[in-house]
Amino acid sequence: MSQALDDVPLRDLCKEAERLTRELIDHLERNQIPKTRELAGLVKPDSPLAPPGHIVPDVTVRTQAATLIDSQDFAAEVFEKASAYFAAIDKAMNAMVANNSNQ
């Protein structure tokens, strides 16, 4: 967790964590899952995406796989950011609980 997140108010941590979570869900639903399904359809021997009597060219499969990898990298980046915010929230909540129990 970055030192900068230790200074962010809990309310702001929660808002940003929620935003990142929504962004990740949206990315997975609108990009990652459809691209994964499309690639799975491309590599089938009887792919509906290939012209009748032909196979899907290797370059098409490689291009689609590269796109899927880029999509996965973005999802991993957003997940890492969200995880940092969740850890900061956990730390702040634990500090609040410990502070209240000491009083």
C-alpha positions as CSV (number, residue, x, y, z in Angstrom):
1,M,0.0,0.0,0.0
2,S,1.3,3.4,-0.8
3,Q,2.1,5.9,1.9
4,A,-0.2,8.4,0.1
5,L,-3.3,6.3,0.8
6,D,-2.6,6.5,4.5
7,D,-3.4,10.2,4.4
8,V,-6.7,9.9,2.4
9,P,-9.9,10.2,4.4
10,L,-11.9,7.0,4.8
11,R,-14.8,8.4,2.9
12,D,-12.6,9.1,-0.1
13,L,-11.0,5.7,0.1
14,C,-14.4,4.1,0.0
15,K,-15.6,6.2,-2.9
16,E,-12.6,5.5,-5.0
17,A,-12.7,1.8,-4.1
18,E,-16.3,1.7,-5.2
19,R,-15.5,3.5,-8.4
20,L,-12.6,1.1,-9.2
21,T,-14.8,-1.9,-8.4
22,R,-17.5,-0.6,-10.8
23,E,-14.9,0.1,-13.5
24,L,-13.5,-3.5,-13.1
25,I,-17.0,-5.0,-13.3
26,D,-17.8,-2.9,-16.4
27,H,-14.6,-3.9,-18.1
28,L,-15.1,-7.5,-17.4
29,E,-18.7,-7.6,-18.6
30,R,-18.2,-5.4,-21.7
31,N,-14.7,-6.3,-22.8
32,Q,-13.0,-9.2,-21.1
33,I,-15.7,-11.8,-21.2
34,P,-16.9,-11.0,-24.8
35,K,-13.3,-11.0,-26.1
36,T,-12.7,-14.3,-24.4
37,R,-15.8,-15.8,-26.0
38,E,-14.8,-14.4,-29.4
39,L,-11.4,-16.0,-29.1
40,A,-12.8,-19.3,-28.0
41,G,-15.1,-19.2,-31.1
42,L,-12.2,-18.4,-33.4
43,V,-10.1,-21.4,-32.4
44,K,-12.9,-23.9,-32.8
45,P,-12.4,-26.2,-35.8
46,D,-15.8,-25.4,-37.1
47,S,-15.6,-21.7,-36.3
48,P,-18.7,-19.7,-37.4
49,L,-16.4,-16.7,-37.9
50,A,-14.5,-18.5,-40.7
51,P,-15.7,-18.4,-44.3
52,P,-17.4,-21.7,-45.3
53,G,-14.8,-24.4,-46.1
54,H,-11.9,-22.3,-44.7
55,I,-10.2,-22.0,-41.3
56,V,-9.5,-18.8,-39.4
57,P,-6.1,-17.4,-40.3
58,D,-3.4,-17.6,-37.7
59,V,-2.8,-13.9,-37.8
60,T,-6.5,-13.3,-36.9
61,V,-6.1,-15.6,-33.9
62,R,-2.9,-13.9,-32.8
63,T,-4.4,-10.5,-33.1
64,Q,-7.4,-11.5,-31.1
65,A,-5.2,-13.1,-28.5
66,A,-3.1,-10.0,-28.2
67,T,-6.2,-7.9,-27.8
68,L,-7.4,-10.2,-25.0
69,I,-4.0,-10.0,-23.3
70,D,-4.2,-6.2,-23.4
71,S,-7.6,-6.4,-21.9
72,Q,-6.4,-8.7,-19.1
73,D,-3.5,-6.4,-18.4
74,F,-5.9,-3.5,-17.9
75,A,-8.2,-5.6,-15.7
76,A,-5.1,-6.6,-13.6
77,E,-4.1,-3.0,-13.2
78,V,-7.5,-1.9,-12.0
79,F,-7.7,-4.9,-9.7
80,E,-4.3,-3.9,-8.2
81,K,-5.4,-0.3,-7.6
82,A,-8.7,-1.5,-6.0
83,S,-6.8,-4.0,-3.8
84,A,-4.6,-1.1,-2.6
85,Y,-7.7,0.9,-1.7
86,F,-9.3,-2.1,0.1
87,A,-6.1,-2.6,2.1
88,A,-6.1,1.1,3.0
89,I,-9.8,0.8,4.1
90,D,-9.0,-2.3,6.2
91,K,-6.0,-0.5,7.8
92,A,-8.1,2.6,8.6
93,M,-11.0,0.6,10.0
94,N,-8.6,-1.5,12.2
95,A,-7.0,1.7,13.5
96,M,-10.5,3.1,14.3
97,V,-11.5,0.0,16.1
98,A,-8.3,-0.2,18.1
99,N,-8.6,3.5,19.0
100,N,-12.1,3.0,20.2
101,S,-11.3,0.0,22.3
102,N,-8.4,1.9,24.0
103,Q,-10.7,4.6,25.2
